[in-house]
Amino acid sequence: MNKALVSPSILSADFVNLERDVRRLFDWGADYVHCDVMDGVYVKNLTFGMPMIKAIKRISPLPLDVHLMITEPERYLDEFVKAGADIVTFHPDASRDPEAALKLLGDRGVKRGIVINPDVKLSDYISLLPECDVLLVMSVYAGLGGQKFIPETLETVRAGRQFISEHGLNTIIEIDGGVGASNAGICRDAGVGMIVAGSAVFNAEDPKAVVDALRGQE
């Protein structure tokens, strides 16, 4: 059975008790803390920025997986790295120079990658994959909550997996949006190596069991 890393999104945590919930992720067996940064410009919603990342880094027993849904992410990459991001992914269609952004992150020694929305063609950015540690495929539209998983996005996963295999890359494919225990298996089978989940974990009666199911460790 294919296994995957699990990166629960803290947007579904209890922000009044955020430290408690961040620490619980380790107890539940998660691998990363997924941090969704939205600027209200590239996406409609507005979440948090560097100060929150810095605060979470101070108390998190797990590394931080930071997804930037912001316009011109290159303006803030250094600040997110300094705040404690261990993985930084951004939308190349929001960047003036995604190649330079990936190089900067590589020079800073953090894992880096690009994010592909359902309405963005991977083929437009597939040449960037040799510089990516992570390819994050959105299985819903970034920045909008309550959406259902879009099965067609698995074609993007498969195309990415084929390119990665053909070029001997170590890039891991991450998926984000509407993924739970019921559909994690088809994601892993398509080539996903890391799963983001929010409410599926935080709202579960047994979050550890859900993390195990997402990983493929039922």
N, C-alpha and C positions, 0 to 999 in steps of 0.2 A: 504494500500500500504506500502511495506517495505521501510524504509528510511535508508540513509547511510550518514556518514560523508564524507566530501570532502577535499582532500589534494592535491592541484595543485603543480606540479613540477616546480621549478624555472629554470630548464634547458631550458624551453621554454620562459623564460622572456627575456626582453631586458637588457643585462648585462651593457650597457652604462647607463641605467636608472633603475638599480636594486632596489634601495631604493624605487623609485616611484612604481614599480611593486609589490614589497613585501607589501607595504602599501595598494595597491589597493585590494589585496586578501581579506582583512578584509571588505572592502566596497562591494565586490562582494559576501560576505556571506560564504567564505571558512572557514574551521575549523582548518586547519593546513597548514604549509608551508612544502612541501616535498622537501628534499635536497638529491640529488643523488651523493654520493661520490664514485668515481671510481679511481682505482690506476694504470690502464694500465697493470696490471699483471693478476689479477683474471678475469678482463674483458679487452677488447682491448682499450677502451677509457680512457681518463684521464680528470678529471674534477677539483675538488677543495678539500681542506681539512679543518683542524680546524680553520685557520684564517678566512675563509669565513663564517663558521658557527658562529663564535664569532661576526663577523661584522653584519650578518643578525639578530642575537639575539638582538643586541643593538637597532635595529630599527623596529623589527617585532612586530605588535600587536597580532600576533598569535603564538602558540607554534610550535616548530620545530620537524618535523617528518624526522629523518635522516636514510637513507638507505645506509648501508656500503657495497659496492661491492669491497671489498679489501681482500687480502690474509692475513691470521692470524689477524683477526680484534681485537683479545684480546690484541694485542700490543698497541692499540690506544684508547681503550674504555674510560679509565679515562680522556684522553685529550678531547675526543668529549663531554663527560659529562660536563667537566669544561668549554668547549666552549659554552655550552648552549643547547645541544640536550635535548628535552623532551621525545622523543621516539627514541630508537636506535634499528634497525633491522639489522641482518647480515646473511650471507649465512653459514649454519652449515657445508657444505661441504668444505668451505674455512678455517675452524677453526680447530686448533689442539685439542681443548677441548671445544665444545659448551656448555656443562653443566656448566663448570667453568665460561665461558663468561657470561652466563645468570645470574649466581649467583652474579658475580661482579656487573652487572648492577642493579640487585635487591638491593644489598647492598648500591648502590649509590642513590637509590630512584627514578630512572627514569623508565618509561615503557620500556619493552624490548620484543624482539621477533625474530623469525627466518624467513628466506626468502627461498621459494622453487621455483627453476627454472623449466621450462617445462620438462627438461630432468632429473630432480631429483625426486626420489620417496618419497612422503610424508611418506610412511610406514617406511622408514629408520630413520626418525627423529620424528615420531609422539609421541614417549615417552617424548619428550621435551615440549610438549604443556602445561602440568600442570605448567611449569615455565614461560610460555609466556603470556604477555598481548596482543600480536599481532601475528597473523600468516599472513605474506605477501606472497600471491601467485602471481608469475609473469605470466602474460598472454601473454608475449613475452619473448625473451631471454634477460637477463640482459646485459646492456652495448651496445646494438646495436639499433640505432635509425631507425625510418621509418618502423617498422615492423607492420604487421597486427595482430589483436587480434586472439589468438589461442583458439577456442571454447572448445577444449578438456581439457583445464586447469580448466574448471568449475567442472570437476570430482574431481580434487584436492580440490576445494572449498567445494564440497558436502561431501567428505570424512572427511575433517577437521571439518565441521559443525556437522557431526554425532558424531565424537569423542568428541567434545566440549560439545555437548548436553548430551551424555551418561555419561560423567564424571562431569557434573555440573560445568563446567569452565566458566569464564567470558572473555575468550580470544575472541578478535574481529578479524574477517578475513578482511584483506585488499587486494585489487587487483590492479595491476599496469601493464599497457601496452595495448595500442590500445583501451582504453575505452573512449567512448563518449556518447552523449545523446541517440544515436540509440541503443546501446547495454547495457547501464547501468542497465536497468530493469531486464534483464536476469541474470546479476551478482547479483543484490540485491535478486532476487528470489532464487538464488542458495545458499545464505547465506552470501554474502558479506555485511559487515557493514561499510566499509571505501573504498573510491575510489580515486585512484591517476589518475590525468589527466594533461597533459602538454599543447600541442598545441591546444587541444580541448577547453581549457579555454582561454589561452593567445592570440590565433589567432582568437577568435570569435568576431563577430560584437557586440554581447551583452553577455559579459562574465558572468554577474550575472544570466542571463537566463539559461546559460549552467550549472552553478553551481547548480541552482535550479533543473534542469532536472537530473543531476547526483545524487542529493540527493533523488529525487523522490518527488519533490515538484512542479511539473509543474502547 
